[in-house]
Amino acid sequence: MSIKDYKWNVAFKSLALAFISYTIIFVLYSIVEVTDKKSKFAFATELLDKQKQRLVYTSLFVNTVFHIDGVVLKKIYSESDKYGLDTYVYSLSGKGGKYEGNEEIVILSMIYAFGNMNSFIGNENSLIYYRSYESGGKIISFNDLGDFGVNQSMFSKERCQQYNLCSLYATKESLSDRLLVSSIYDDYRTGSKTITLSSPIIDNGKVIGDISTDIYFDISILADEASISSQTQGGMNYINVDYPQYPMGELSFRSSYVVDNKSTLVFELPITKLILDTAPIFLLSLAISLIATIHYMRYTIQKKMFSQVYEESNRDEMTGLCNRKVFSTPEFLSDTLNQTVAILAIDGNKLKQINDTYGHHCGDAAIKHIADAMKKVFRDSDYIVRTGGDEFLAILPGCPSPRVMELKEQLKKEVMRKKIRPHNLAVSVSVGIAFKRPEEDLEYALIAADENLYSDKADSRDASA
């Protein structure tokens, strides 16, 4: 492998490994993050739903108070005291104003309706109060708002219609479900991004006030690093909690909640945010993958080089056959240990005469010719060994006796089939066969095969005479 190929190989494998590991981490992170965000969204909408239901329930109860008799009304007044709720009046003239008109009966009725719902009033993410349109306008709260000051713009038609805040200026269609949901606006007192839920109080067909809840999204569990905005589309008010700073926002995990007949809360978590959040992990994965790939490829190359050196040390340089070192390899020992092994001792006939007459190069050609014939006749799983000069061994694990005899004759024919150039020399071999049983030692079988080789040589000489 060239240096250029090596570098490309490292780069490709590192990228592939980094991408696979990052993809697994990204999927796991996305599952956890999406599940967490959807859980928070569900929790936030559950809180919003409870606020809405209690608000509408309280409004309905307060509106019925105007039509009940004095005995029941006195009972409401007397029982309201036991809930221990303080009220704080904020008017245009400042803090501490007095009740006027229907304000007292509305507040006492609200306290009675709240009953054991004090936790609804004290929630840190929201504020419940009564917005009175009587006597110039008041805010009556159950929480001390400190130095909060009421100004005329809070009750102006322009502001109320801009943010859909006041039932006094809302359409009948908007109030058909007795709930008015504002768009997102900046709260005067806290500066937080706020949504106001309002339910009207009506006396003799006239809106005299709203029971309202301000929900502060800046400190809610839903607003984590998100942007909150409102958008009117097709007569619907969409309150969007999303991440506009991330591109391709249309590819998002989306959840929605219908607040009322005119308002829907939408939460969107873009996939690009998840990708960018985990980008450092990809870079870390790439660095680790690069280091691991370099070490792995170095190990692979070194292992391959060692294997080649080890293989070459077990090979005969001239013929490519095994040498005697193969007898000590784990593979050979494993293949020959617990089964019958056929051993063929093979020797070239009259190769010394060829060497003396035609030179060593012809003798070497004859040796290579015998080796090539052995490669053709025996199996790849057999061990073909050059033990020295023109002496060879073929060791055949698990080969039955009849087949061994066939191979002996087949080898002799294959050797004699071709002649050695340039002198067209005929070459033959003698073969001695022995079998090593599982319990026997290899050396004894080699000696037996060698003895049988000499017998075959003698028979060949007798036949030629």
N, C-alpha and C positions, 0 to 999 in steps of 0.2 A: 504494500500500500504506500502510495506517495504521500509526501507531507501535506500536499493540497487536499488529497482525498481524505487523509486522516483528520484534517481540520474541519472539512465539511461534514464528515461522519460525526465528529464530536458535537458540532453545532446542531445538526439535525436531531441527534439523539437527546441532547440536552433540552432543546425546545420541546420535543415530544414528551419527555418525562416531566418537564416543568408544566406543560399544558395539562397533562393528565392529572397531576397532583393538584394543580390550581383549580381545575374543574371540579374535582371532588370537594376541595375546601370551599369553593364558591357555592356549590349546590348546598352543602351543609350550612354554611353561613347564611345563605338566602332563606333556607327553610326556617332557621332560628329567628332571623331578623323579621321576616314577613309574619311569622307566627306571633312574635312579640308585638309588632306594630298593630296587627289585626286584633290582638288581645286588648291592647291599650285603646284602640278605636272602639271595640265592643264595650269596654269599661266606661269610656267617655260618653258614648251614646246611651248606655244604660243610665248613667247619672243624668244626662240631658233628658231622657225619657221620664225619669222619676220627677225631675224638676217640673217638666211640662205637665204631667198628670196632677201633681199636687197643686200647681198653679191654677189649672183649669178647675179642679175640684174646689179650691178655696174661693175662686171667683164666683162659681155657681152658688156656693153656699152664701157668700156675702150678698149676692144679688137677691137671694130669696128672703134675706133678713128684712128688706124694705117692705115685705108683704106679710109679716107675721104679727101676731097680737102683742100687746104690751107685756103680758105675763111671761111669755117665752123670752121676750127681749130682756126683761129684768133678770131672768135666769142666766142668759148669756153674759150679761154684764157682771153678775156676781161670780160666775164660774171662771171668767177670764182672768180674775186676779190670782187664782191659784197656780197659774203656769209661770209666773215670775218673769215675764218678758217686759223689758223696758223699751220705751219708744223715744226716738230723737227726731225732733221736728226741725226741718231746715227750709226756711222761706227766703223770699227776696230781701227781707229785712234782717236776715241773719239766723243764727242758731237759737232754738228755744222758743219758737213761736207757739201760738195756741191753736187748738183745733177749731175749725169753723165749719159751718154747714153740716154735711153728712160725714165729716172726717172721723169724728169720735166713734160713731156707730160702725163705720167701716173697719177702723182699727181694732175695736173690741171684738168684732165678728171675725176678723182675721186671726186674732189671738186664740179665740175659741176654736176656730177651724183647725189651726195648727195643732192644737192639743199636744201630743207627745212627739211632734215633729221638730223639736228644737234643733236637732242635728241638721235639718234642712236649712235652718236659718243661719247656723254658725259655720257652714262650709266655707273653707278658705278660698276655694276656686270660684265662689259666686257671692252675690249680695242680693237679698230680697228686700223689697221696700214697696211703699204705696206712693204712686205719683198722683197727686191731687191737682185737678184743673180748677178747683174752686178758689175764690179769693186771690186770684193772680198766680197761683201755682205754688205747690209745696212738694218737698220730698220728705216722707215720714219713714224712717228706717228703724229696724230693730237692732242695729249695730251702731255704736258710736263712731261716726265718721270724722271725728276731730274737728278741724277748722274748715271743713268742707263748706263752700259757699255756693248758693244757688244763684244763677243769673238768668235773665230773661230769655237768652238764646236757647236754653235747655227746653223751653216750652214753645219755641217759635215754630210756625208752620213749615218754614223753609227747612230747618234742621230735621224736624220730625219726618217730613216727606223724603228728604235726602237719604236718611238711614232707616226709614220705615219703623220709627220708634214709638209713635203715639197713636193710641186707638182713636183719639179725638179726630185725627185727620185721615184715618184709614178707610178704605172702601168696605162696603158691606160684604163683598166677595172675600176680602182678606180676613174678615172677622167671622166668616160662616162657621168655623170650627172653634170660635171663641179664643183663638190664639193668634198673636201677631209676633212674627219673628223678624228681627232687624237684620240688616246687613252688617258686615264687620265695620267697626268704627273705633276710634281712640277714645277711651274713657277719660272724662274730665279729671276725675279724682286720682286714678292710678296710672293713667297713661297707657294702660294695657289694651291689647286688641280684644274687643269685647263684642259679644252678641247678647242682645236683650230679648227675653221672652216676656210678652205682656198679654194680660187678659183683662178685658174691660169691665168696669163697674158702671152699671147703667141705672139711672133713677128717672122714672117717668119718660123713658125713651131717649134720655140725654146721657151721653158719656160724661161722667163726673170725675173719673180717675182710672188708673190702671194699677193692678197688682203686677209687679214686674220683678224679674230676676235677671241680674247682670251675670253673665258667665265669662270669666277672664281666661282667654285661651293662651295668653302668654305664660301663664303659670300652671296650665293644665298639663296632664300627662300626654295629651295629643300633640302639643306644639313643639315637641323636641326637634330643634334645628329647622323646623318647617316654616314656610311662609303661609300666612292666613289672609285670604282675600275674598271679596264677594264679586259675583258676576250675575247680571240679569240676562236671561235668555229665554225667549218665548213666554214671557210673563212669569217665569220661575226665578226665584232667588237661589243661586248656587253658592254655598259657602265652601270654598276650596281650601283644604289643608294639603299643601304640596311642596315640592322642591323645585321651583322654576330655574334655579341656578344650574341645574343639571340638564344636558341636552337630551333630545329624543324622549321628552316627557310623555309622549303618547304610548311608549312602551313601558307600562307601569302595572304594578299590582294595585288594584282599585277596590275600595269599599265605599258604600254609600248608605246614608240613613235619611229617610224622609221625616223632616221635623214637623211640617204641617202641609196643608194643601198648596202652599206657595213657596216652600223652602225645603232644600235638600242639602245635607252636609256630605261632602265628598272628600275622601282621603286617598291620595295617590302616592305610591312609593315607586319612583322610577328605577328600572333595571340598571341604568347607567350609574346611579348612586351606589348600588351594591357593587358594581364593577370597580368604580373608583375607590370605594372604601376598602376593597380587597386588593387593589393594585400593588401595594407594598408586599403583600403576601406572594403575588406572582413574581415580583423581582427577587424576593428571598428564595422562592422555589427555583427560579432560574439559576441563581448563584449556587445553591446546594446541588441542583441537578448537574450543573457544569462541572463542579468539583467531583461529584460521584461518578459522572460519565468518564472524566479523564482518568480517574483511578481505576475504574472498571476496565477501560480499554487498555490501559497499561498492563493491568493484570492479565487480560486476555491475550495480548501480544506476547508477554513474557511466558505465559503458559503454553502458547502455541510454539514459541521458539524452543522452550524446554522440551515440548513433545517432539518437535522435529529433531532436536539433538539426540533425545532419547531413542527415537525411532532409527535415526541414522547409525547410532552406536550398535543397534541390533541388526544392522543390515550389512550384507556383503557388498563392497563397493563395486566390484566388477559386474555381478549378475543382478543385483537388487534383491537377491534372496536373503532370508534370515541367516544370521551366523549363530554360533553356539551359545551366545549370550541370551538368546531367546528362551533357553531352557529355565532360566531363573526369573522370568517375568511373571507377575501375578496372573496374567491372562492364560499363559501356557500351563501353569500349575493348576489353575482352576479347571481348564478344559481336559486335563489328562489325569486328574487325581482319582475320581470315583467312577470311571468307566473304562471299558476295554478300548485299547488304542492299537491300531495297526501301524507297524513301523516298516518302511521300505528303505533298505540301504542300497544306494545306487552308485555305480562306479563306471566311468568311461573306459571303454576297451581300447587299448593300444594308443592312448593319448601321448605317452612318453615317446613312442615312435614318431608320431606326428610332430612333436616338438623338436626331436633330433633331426628329422628329415627336412621339415618345412619352416622351422623357426617357431619361436614362442608366440608370435602374433597369430599364427594358424592354430596353435594349441589353445590360446585364449578364445579365439573364435569358436572352436569346438566346445569349450566349456560354456560359453554364452548360448550356443545352440542347444545344448542339453538342458540348460536352465529355462530357456524359452519353451521347450517341449514340456517340461514339468509344469510350468505355469498354465499351459493349455489343458493338460490332462487332469490336474488335481483341483479341488474346490478352493474357493477363497478362504474358507474357514480352516483349511488344512495348513499345517506348518511345513514349508519347504525350506530346507536348510542346506547351505553349502558348508561342509565341515572342513574343507581344505583341498587344494589342487582340483582333481576331477572327481572328488568324493562328495556325495550328497545324501541327504536323508529326507524322506517324506513321512511325516507323522500325521496320521489320519484318525482323530478322535471319533469313536462311535461308528466306524465303517465296518460292515459285515465281511466275513472272510471271502465269500464268493465274489463280492464286488472288488475286493482287494486284488484277487487274482486277475480279474478283468482289467483293472487299471495297470497292473504290471505289464501285461501284453500290449495294452494300448499305448503305454509309454514307449516301449521298445519300437513299436511301429512308427510312432510319431517322430522319434529320434532318427530313424532310418529313412523317413519319408523324403527328407531334403539332404542335399549335399553341401559341403562347405566350399565356398568360393575362395580364391580363384582357381583352386586346383581340383575342384569337384571331388573332394574327399568324403568318403562314406564314414559315418560315425555310428557306433552302436554302444549299448550300455548293458551291464549285467545288474540284476536286481535280486536282493535277498530279502525275504519277508519273515517277520516275527510279530508276536502279539504280546502286549503288556496287559496283564489282568489288573483289576483295580487294586488288589492287595500287593502286587509285585513292584519291585524297584525298576526304574527306567533303565538304569545301566545294564542290568542283566538282559533286558529285551534288546538293547542296542548291540550287545555282544552276540546274541543269538542271530540277529539280523545280519550282522557282519559275517558270521560263519556261513550263513546260508548264501550270502553274496559270493563268497569264494567257491562254494559248491556250484553256483550258477555260472561263474566264470569258467570253472573246469569243464562243465557240460558244454559251454559255448566253444571252448578250444577243441574238445573231442569232436563236436559236430563239424567244425571247420576243417579238421584233419581228415 
